Amino acid sequence: MRTTLDLPEDLLQDAIVMTGLKTRTAVIIHALKELIRREKMQEIRNYHGKVDLDIDLDSLRGRV
């Protein structure tokens, strides 16, 4: 999909240097994937302490 973006040149160049990626498209795809990964991780972190699993690990492992 083609999209026209108005991006700061210095920001894009810094991202290219830091990632070692060769093209602007690759940098933008990498940035979007990283953003999605971080957001998914945050969603998982939001569950911390909210899910109570009543699991007996000894019985699951056959140590009864």
Secondary structure, DSSP 8 states (H G I E B T S, - for coil): --------HHHHHHHHHHH--SSHHHHHHHHHHHHHHHHHHHHHHTTTTT------HHHHTT--
